C-alpha cells in the first residue's frame, strides 16, 4: 500500500469521527480518564465507552425548565 493511500484512509477515519476538533476532544477525554481515580479495569471500561461516542469530551449541560437559570458548569467554579 502506498503512503498516500494510508494518509487518505487516516483522513477518512478522522473525518468520520467528526474532524480534528472531535479527535482533540477524544484525546482530552481519554487523558482525563487515564489520570482519574479508579482501578485499571474501571478506566478501561470508561475509555471503551468514551471511544464509542466520537468527539464528546463531556456530557452536555443539563437543561433547566423554562424560566429557571441553568446550574453553573463545573469548569466555571474556581
PDB file as gemmi writes it, atoms N, CA and C in Angstrom:
CRYST1    1.000    1.000    1.000  90.00  90.00  90.00 P 1                      
ATOM      1  N   UNK A   1       0.851  -1.172   0.000  1.00  0.00           N  
ATOM      2  CA  UNK A   1       0.000   0.000   0.000  1.00  0.00           C  
ATOM      3  C   UNK A   1       0.900   1.240   0.000  1.00  0.00           C  
ATOM      4  N   UNK A   2       0.552   2.204  -0.770  1.00  0.00           N  
ATOM      5  CA  UNK A   2       1.338   3.428  -0.845  1.00  0.00           C  
ATOM      6  C   UNK A   2       1.059   4.335   0.344  1.00  0.00           C  
ATOM      7  N   UNK A   3       2.036   5.169   0.631  1.00  0.00           N  
ATOM      8  CA  UNK A   3       1.917   6.085   1.754  1.00  0.00           C  
ATOM      9  C   UNK A   3       0.737   7.043   1.566  1.00  0.00           C  
ATOM     10  N   UNK A   4       0.498   7.480   0.343  1.00  0.00           N  
ATOM     11  CA  UNK A   4      -0.636   8.369   0.060  1.00  0.00           C  
ATOM     12  C   UNK A   4      -1.962   7.702   0.366  1.00  0.00           C  
ATOM     13  N   UNK A   5      -2.067   6.417   0.073  1.00  0.00           N  
ATOM     14  CA  UNK A   5      -3.304   5.684   0.373  1.00  0.00           C  
ATOM     15  C   UNK A   5      -3.527   5.576   1.882  1.00  0.00           C  
ATOM     16  N   UNK A   6      -2.448   5.353   2.618  1.00  0.00           N  
ATOM     17  CA  UNK A   6      -2.559   5.269   4.071  1.00  0.00           C  
ATOM     18  C   UNK A   6      -2.997   6.622   4.634  1.00  0.00           C  
ATOM     19  N   UNK A   7      -2.419   7.682   4.123  1.00  0.00           N  
ATOM     20  CA  UNK A   7      -2.786   9.026   4.582  1.00  0.00           C  
ATOM     21  C   UNK A   7      -4.252   9.319   4.274  1.00  0.00           C  
ATOM     22  N   UNK A   8      -4.717   8.924   3.102  1.00  0.00           N  
ATOM     23  CA  UNK A   8      -6.123   9.144   2.742  1.00  0.00           C  
ATOM     24  C   UNK A   8      -7.057   8.372   3.658  1.00  0.00           C  
ATOM     25  N   UNK A   9      -6.700   7.136   3.979  1.00  0.00           N  
ATOM     26  CA  UNK A   9      -7.540   6.331   4.881  1.00  0.00           C  
ATOM     27  C   UNK A   9      -7.565   6.937   6.278  1.00  0.00           C  
ATOM     28  N   UNK A  10      -6.425   7.449   6.733  1.00  0.00           N  
ATOM     29  CA  UNK A  10      -6.377   8.092   8.047  1.00  0.00           C  
ATOM     30  C   UNK A  10      -7.256   9.341   8.052  1.00  0.00           C  
ATOM     31  N   UNK A  11      -7.187  10.133   6.992  1.00  0.00           N  
ATOM     32  CA  UNK A  11      -8.015  11.341   6.899  1.00  0.00           C  
ATOM     33  C   UNK A  11      -9.492  10.978   6.895  1.00  0.00           C  
ATOM     34  N   UNK A  12      -9.859   9.929   6.176  1.00  0.00           N  
ATOM     35  CA  UNK A  12     -11.254   9.491   6.146  1.00  0.00           C  
ATOM     36  C   UNK A  12     -11.717   9.064   7.532  1.00  0.00           C  
ATOM     37  N   UNK A  13     -10.850   8.356   8.268  1.00  0.00           N  
ATOM     38  CA  UNK A  13     -11.209   7.902   9.610  1.00  0.00           C  
ATOM     39  C   UNK A  13     -11.417   9.100  10.548  1.00  0.00           C  
ATOM     40  N   UNK A  14     -10.543  10.103  10.453  1.00  0.00           N  
ATOM     41  CA  UNK A  14     -10.674  11.302  11.290  1.00  0.00           C  
ATOM     42  C   UNK A  14     -11.955  12.045  10.925  1.00  0.00           C  
ATOM     43  N   UNK A  15     -12.217  12.201   9.637  1.00  0.00           N  
ATOM     44  CA  UNK A  15     -13.430  12.895   9.192  1.00  0.00           C  
ATOM     45  C   UNK A  15     -14.689  12.145   9.629  1.00  0.00           C  
ATOM     46  N   UNK A  16     -14.640  10.829   9.610  1.00  0.00           N  
ATOM     47  CA  UNK A  16     -15.792  10.013  10.006  1.00  0.00           C  
ATOM     48  C   UNK A  16     -16.116  10.209  11.492  1.00  0.00           C  
ATOM     49  N   UNK A  17     -15.080  10.455  12.311  1.00  0.00           N  
ATOM     50  CA  UNK A  17     -15.280  10.655  13.749  1.00  0.00           C  
ATOM     51  C   UNK A  17     -15.611  12.091  14.099  1.00  0.00           C  
ATOM     52  N   UNK A  18     -15.611  13.010  13.122  1.00  0.00           N  
ATOM     53  CA  UNK A  18     -16.029  14.377  13.395  1.00  0.00           C  
ATOM     54  C   UNK A  18     -14.969  15.424  13.153  1.00  0.00           C  
ATOM     55  N   UNK A  19     -13.842  15.075  12.595  1.00  0.00           N  
ATOM     56  CA  UNK A  19     -12.809  16.057  12.280  1.00  0.00           C  
ATOM     57  C   UNK A  19     -11.772  16.199  13.383  1.00  0.00           C  
ATOM     58  N   UNK A  20     -10.877  17.148  13.179  1.00  0.00           N  
ATOM     59  CA  UNK A  20      -9.763  17.340  14.104  1.00  0.00           C  
ATOM     60  C   UNK A  20     -10.212  17.804  15.484  1.00  0.00           C  
ATOM     61  N   UNK A  21     -11.227  18.652  15.550  1.00  0.00           N  
ATOM     62  CA  UNK A  21     -11.702  19.111  16.856  1.00  0.00           C  
ATOM     63  C   UNK A  21     -12.262  17.951  17.671  1.00  0.00           C  
ATOM     64  N   UNK A  22     -12.994  17.065  17.025  1.00  0.00           N  
ATOM     65  CA  UNK A  22     -13.530  15.897  17.708  1.00  0.00           C  
ATOM     66  C   UNK A  22     -12.402  14.972  18.148  1.00  0.00           C  
ATOM     67  N   UNK A  23     -11.390  14.840  17.311  1.00  0.00           N  
ATOM     68  CA  UNK A  23     -10.244  13.998  17.645  1.00  0.00           C  
ATOM     69  C   UNK A  23      -9.523  14.553  18.874  1.00  0.00           C  
ATOM     70  N   UNK A  24      -9.368  15.874  18.937  1.00  0.00           N  
ATOM     71  CA  UNK A  24      -8.745  16.507  20.100  1.00  0.00           C  
ATOM     72  C   UNK A  24      -9.603  16.303  21.348  1.00  0.00           C  
ATOM     73  N   UNK A  25     -10.909  16.381  21.180  1.00  0.00           N  
ATOM     74  CA  UNK A  25     -11.812  16.144  22.301  1.00  0.00           C  
ATOM     75  C   UNK A  25     -11.716  14.719  22.811  1.00  0.00           C  
ATOM     76  N   UNK A  26     -11.610  13.767  21.884  1.00  0.00           N  
ATOM     77  CA  UNK A  26     -11.447  12.363  22.265  1.00  0.00           C  
ATOM     78  C   UNK A  26     -10.157  12.170  23.048  1.00  0.00           C  
ATOM     79  N   UNK A  27      -9.074  12.774  22.561  1.00  0.00           N  
ATOM     80  CA  UNK A  27      -7.784  12.633  23.231  1.00  0.00           C  
ATOM     81  C   UNK A  27      -7.822  13.232  24.634  1.00  0.00           C  
ATOM     82  N   UNK A  28      -8.453  14.391  24.774  1.00  0.00           N  
ATOM     83  CA  UNK A  28      -8.564  15.035  26.084  1.00  0.00           C  
ATOM     84  C   UNK A  28      -9.399  14.181  27.038  1.00  0.00           C  
ATOM     85  N   UNK A  29     -10.461  13.605  26.526  1.00  0.00           N  
ATOM     86  CA  UNK A  29     -11.322  12.764  27.352  1.00  0.00           C  
ATOM     87  C   UNK A  29     -10.568  11.527  27.829  1.00  0.00           C  
ATOM     88  N   UNK A  30      -9.825  10.893  26.939  1.00  0.00           N  
ATOM     89  CA  UNK A  30      -9.055   9.710  27.319  1.00  0.00           C  
ATOM     90  C   UNK A  30      -7.952  10.063  28.318  1.00  0.00           C  
ATOM     91  N   UNK A  31      -7.361  11.237  28.154  1.00  0.00           N  
ATOM     92  CA  UNK A  31      -6.331  11.698  29.086  1.00  0.00           C  
ATOM     93  C   UNK A  31      -6.930  11.873  30.485  1.00  0.00           C  
ATOM     94  N   UNK A  32      -8.119  12.485  30.547  1.00  0.00           N  
ATOM     95  CA  UNK A  32      -8.784  12.676  31.838  1.00  0.00           C  
ATOM     96  C   UNK A  32      -9.136  11.346  32.488  1.00  0.00           C  
ATOM     97  N   UNK A  33      -9.557  10.385  31.695  1.00  0.00           N  
ATOM     98  CA  UNK A  33      -9.886   9.065  32.226  1.00  0.00           C  
ATOM     99  C   UNK A  33      -8.630   8.407  32.789  1.00  0.00           C  
ATOM    100  N   UNK A  34      -7.531   8.483  32.038  1.00  0.00           N  
ATOM    101  CA  UNK A  34      -6.286   7.850  32.468  1.00  0.00           C  
ATOM    102  C   UNK A  34      -5.752   8.468  33.757  1.00  0.00           C  
ATOM    103  N   UNK A  35      -5.915   9.783  33.923  1.00  0.00           N  
ATOM    104  CA  UNK A  35      -5.420  10.461  35.114  1.00  0.00           C  
ATOM    105  C   UNK A  35      -6.381  10.361  36.292  1.00  0.00           C  
ATOM    106  N   UNK A  36      -7.620   9.962  36.047  1.00  0.00           N  
ATOM    107  CA  UNK A  36      -8.631   9.931  37.089  1.00  0.00           C  
ATOM    108  C   UNK A  36      -8.441   8.804  38.077  1.00  0.00           C  
ATOM    109  N   UNK A  37      -9.306   8.799  39.051  1.00  0.00           N  
ATOM    110  CA  UNK A  37      -9.258   7.773  40.084  1.00  0.00           C  
ATOM    111  C   UNK A  37      -9.982   6.526  39.604  1.00  0.00           C  
ATOM    112  N   UNK A  38      -9.638   5.412  40.207  1.00  0.00           N  
ATOM    113  CA  UNK A  38     -10.294   4.162  39.889  1.00  0.00           C  
ATOM    114  C   UNK A  38      -9.292   3.099  39.474  1.00  0.00           C  
ATOM    115  N   UNK A  39      -9.788   1.887  39.401  1.00  0.00           N  
ATOM    116  CA  UNK A  39      -8.920   0.774  39.020  1.00  0.00           C  
ATOM    117  C   UNK A  39      -8.670   0.795  37.516  1.00  0.00           C  
ATOM    118  N   UNK A  40      -7.682   0.041  37.108  1.00  0.00           N  
ATOM    119  CA  UNK A  40      -7.366  -0.055  35.694  1.00  0.00           C  
ATOM    120  C   UNK A  40      -8.557  -0.619  34.919  1.00  0.00           C  
ATOM    121  N   UNK A  41      -9.266  -1.543  35.523  1.00  0.00           N  
ATOM    122  CA  UNK A  41     -10.444  -2.128  34.888  1.00  0.00           C  
ATOM    123  C   UNK A  41     -11.526  -1.064  34.671  1.00  0.00           C  
ATOM    124  N   UNK A  42     -11.756  -0.233  35.681  1.00  0.00           N  
ATOM    125  CA  UNK A  42     -12.749   0.844  35.567  1.00  0.00           C  
ATOM    126  C   UNK A  42     -12.355   1.854  34.494  1.00  0.00           C  
ATOM    127  N   UNK A  43     -11.060   2.179  34.455  1.00  0.00           N  
ATOM    128  CA  UNK A  43     -10.569   3.123  33.455  1.00  0.00           C  
ATOM    129  C   UNK A  43     -10.712   2.559  32.049  1.00  0.00           C  
ATOM    130  N   UNK A  44     -10.441   1.263  31.890  1.00  0.00           N  
ATOM    131  CA  UNK A  44     -10.576   0.632  30.578  1.00  0.00           C  
ATOM    132  C   UNK A  44     -12.026   0.650  30.113  1.00  0.00           C  
ATOM    133  N   UNK A  45     -12.952   0.385  31.023  1.00  0.00           N  
ATOM    134  CA  UNK A  45     -14.374   0.426  30.680  1.00  0.00           C  
ATOM    135  C   UNK A  45     -14.794   1.840  30.282  1.00  0.00           C  
ATOM    136  N   UNK A  46     -14.345   2.825  31.049  1.00  0.00           N  
ATOM    137  CA  UNK A  46     -14.696   4.212  30.753  1.00  0.00           C  
ATOM    138  C   UNK A  46     -14.107   4.647  29.411  1.00  0.00           C  
ATOM    139  N   UNK A  47     -12.876   4.239  29.137  1.00  0.00           N  
ATOM    140  CA  UNK A  47     -12.244   4.582  27.860  1.00  0.00           C  
ATOM    141  C   UNK A  47     -12.983   3.922  26.702  1.00  0.00           C  
ATOM    142  N   UNK A  48     -13.408   2.691  26.875  1.00  0.00           N  
ATOM    143  CA  UNK A  48     -14.171   1.999  25.837  1.00  0.00           C  
ATOM    144  C   UNK A  48     -15.472   2.709  25.528  1.00  0.00           C  
ATOM    145  N   UNK A  49     -16.154   3.165  26.563  1.00  0.00           N  
ATOM    146  CA  UNK A  49     -17.396   3.907  26.367  1.00  0.00           C  
ATOM    147  C   UNK A  49     -17.124   5.255  25.697  1.00  0.00           C  
ATOM    148  N   UNK A  50     -16.024   5.896  26.085  1.00  0.00           N  
ATOM    149  CA  UNK A  50     -15.687   7.205  25.520  1.00  0.00           C  
ATOM    150  C   UNK A  50     -15.387   7.101  24.035  1.00  0.00           C  
ATOM    151  N   UNK A  51     -14.739   6.038  23.625  1.00  0.00           N  
ATOM    152  CA  UNK A  51     -14.373   5.867  22.219  1.00  0.00           C  
ATOM    153  C   UNK A  51     -15.609   5.590  21.366  1.00  0.00           C  
ATOM    154  N   UNK A  52     -16.646   5.047  21.967  1.00  0.00           N  
ATOM    155  CA  UNK A  52     -17.876   4.762  21.211  1.00  0.00           C  
ATOM    156  C   UNK A  52     -18.604   6.032  20.793  1.00  0.00           C  
ATOM    157  N   UNK A  53     -18.386   7.133  21.521  1.00  0.00           N  
ATOM    158  CA  UNK A  53     -19.053   8.399  21.205  1.00  0.00           C  
ATOM    159  C   UNK A  53     -18.006   9.402  20.743  1.00  0.00           C  
ATOM    160  N   UNK A  54     -17.832   9.565  19.445  1.00  0.00           N  
ATOM    161  CA  UNK A  54     -16.763  10.426  18.938  1.00  0.00           C  
ATOM    162  C   UNK A  54     -16.951  11.896  19.289  1.00  0.00           C  
ATOM    163  N   UNK A  55     -15.845  12.502  19.735  1.00  0.00           N  
ATOM    164  CA  UNK A  55     -15.802  13.946  19.912  1.00  0.00           C  
ATOM    165  C   UNK A  55     -16.545  14.509  21.080  1.00  0.00           C  
ATOM    166  N   UNK A  56     -17.017  13.713  21.997  1.00  0.00           N  
ATOM    167  CA  UNK A  56     -17.751  14.237  23.142  1.00  0.00           C  
ATOM    168  C   UNK A  56     -16.845  14.196  24.358  1.00  0.00           C  
ATOM    169  N   UNK A  57     -16.262  15.348  24.679  1.00  0.00           N  
ATOM    170  CA  UNK A  57     -15.343  15.424  25.801  1.00  0.00           C  
ATOM    171  C   UNK A  57     -16.071  15.351  27.137  1.00  0.00           C  
ATOM    172  N   UNK A  58     -17.325  15.728  27.161  1.00  0.00           N  
ATOM    173  CA  UNK A  58     -18.104  15.685  28.391  1.00  0.00           C  
ATOM    174  C   UNK A  58     -19.579  15.658  28.052  1.00  0.00           C  
ATOM    175  N   UNK A  59     -20.371  15.365  29.062  1.00  0.00           N  
ATOM    176  CA  UNK A  59     -21.816  15.346  28.882  1.00  0.00           C  
ATOM    177  C   UNK A  59     -22.316  16.764  28.623  1.00  0.00           C  
ATOM    178  N   UNK A  60     -23.341  16.933  27.782  1.00  0.00           N  
ATOM    179  CA  UNK A  60     -23.900  18.269  27.618  1.00  0.00           C  
ATOM    180  C   UNK A  60     -24.529  18.729  28.921  1.00  0.00           C  
ATOM    181  N   UNK A  61     -24.519  20.034  29.191  1.00  0.00           N  
ATOM    182  CA  UNK A  61     -25.080  20.522  30.451  1.00  0.00           C  
ATOM    183  C   UNK A  61     -26.575  20.239  30.540  1.00  0.00           C  
ATOM    184  N   UNK A  62     -27.017  19.975  31.749  1.00  0.00           N  
ATOM    185  CA  UNK A  62     -28.441  19.705  31.973  1.00  0.00           C  
ATOM    186  C   UNK A  62     -29.245  20.965  31.686  1.00  0.00           C  
ATOM    187  N   UNK A  63     -30.378  20.803  31.047  1.00  0.00           N  
ATOM    188  CA  UNK A  63     -31.238  21.933  30.717  1.00  0.00           C  
ATOM    189  C   UNK A  63     -32.269  22.117  31.822  1.00  0.00           C  
ATOM    190  N   UNK A  64     -32.408  23.351  32.283  1.00  0.00           N  
ATOM    191  CA  UNK A  64     -33.408  23.680  33.288  1.00  0.00           C  
ATOM    192  C   UNK A  64     -34.729  23.968  32.601  1.00  0.00           C  
ATOM    193  N   UNK A  65     -35.829  23.813  33.324  1.00  0.00           N  
ATOM    194  CA  UNK A  65     -37.128  24.183  32.750  1.00  0.00           C  
ATOM    195  C   UNK A  65     -37.138  25.659  32.391  1.00  0.00           C  
ATOM    196  N   UNK A  66     -37.980  26.067  31.448  1.00  0.00           N  
ATOM    197  CA  UNK A  66     -38.038  27.475  31.056  1.00  0.00           C  
ATOM    198  C   UNK A  66     -38.294  28.371  32.262  1.00  0.00           C  
ATOM    199  N   UNK A  67     -37.609  29.507  32.306  1.00  0.00           N  
ATOM    200  CA  UNK A  67     -37.788  30.448  33.396  1.00  0.00           C  
ATOM    201  C   UNK A  67     -36.829  30.252  34.554  1.00  0.00           C  
ATOM    202  N   UNK A  68     -36.101  29.125  34.576  1.00  0.00           N  
ATOM    203  CA  UNK A  68     -35.132  28.883  35.635  1.00  0.00           C  
ATOM    204  C   UNK A  68     -33.732  28.936  35.042  1.00  0.00           C  
ATOM    205  N   UNK A  69     -32.790  29.506  35.772  1.00  0.00           N  
ATOM    206  CA  UNK A  69     -31.412  29.566  35.240  1.00  0.00           C  
ATOM    207  C   UNK A  69     -30.772  28.184  35.231  1.00  0.00           C  
ATOM    208  N   UNK A  70     -29.867  27.981  34.273  1.00  0.00           N  
ATOM    209  CA  UNK A  70     -29.124  26.729  34.224  1.00  0.00           C  
ATOM    210  C   UNK A  70     -28.144  26.676  35.393  1.00  0.00           C  
ATOM    211  N   UNK A  71     -27.870  25.490  35.932  1.00  0.00           N  
ATOM    212  CA  UNK A  71     -26.891  25.399  37.016  1.00  0.00           C  
ATOM    213  C   UNK A  71     -25.507  25.748  36.483  1.00  0.00           C  
ATOM    214  N   UNK A  72     -24.623  26.300  37.327  1.00  0.00           N  
ATOM    215  CA  UNK A  72     -23.286  26.651  36.850  1.00  0.00           C  
ATOM    216  C   UNK A  72     -22.521  25.409  36.436  1.00  0.00           C  
ATOM    217  N   UNK A  73     -21.686  25.552  35.406  1.00  0.00           N  
ATOM    218  CA  UNK A  73     -20.899  24.406  34.962  1.00  0.00           C  
ATOM    219  C   UNK A  73     -19.743  24.187  35.922  1.00  0.00           C  
ATOM    220  N   UNK A  74     -19.255  22.938  36.058  1.00  0.00           N  
ATOM    221  CA  UNK A  74     -18.150  22.660  36.979  1.00  0.00           C  
ATOM    222  C   UNK A  74     -16.883  23.431  36.607  1.00  0.00           C  
ATOM    223  N   UNK A  75     -16.689  23.754  35.319  1.00  0.00           N  
ATOM    224  CA  UNK A  75     -15.488  24.443  34.905  1.00  0.00           C  
ATOM    225  C   UNK A  75     -15.520  25.906  35.313  1.00  0.00           C  
ATOM    226  N   UNK A  76     -16.711  26.502  35.457  1.00  0.00           N  
ATOM    227  CA  UNK A  76     -16.804  27.911  35.780  1.00  0.00           C  
ATOM    228  C   UNK A  76     -16.581  28.150  37.269  1.00  0.00           C  
ATOM    229  N   UNK A  77     -16.653  27.090  38.065  1.00  0.00           N  
ATOM    230  CA  UNK A  77     -16.424  27.243  39.501  1.00  0.00           C  
ATOM    231  C   UNK A  77     -14.934  27.141  39.761  1.00  0.00           C  
ATOM    232  N   UNK A  78     -14.374  28.044  40.493  1.00  0.00           N  
ATOM    233  CA  UNK A  78     -12.950  28.051  40.624  1.00  0.00           C  
ATOM    234  C   UNK A  78     -12.488  28.017  41.964  1.00  0.00           C  
TER     235      UNK A  78                                                      
END                                                                             
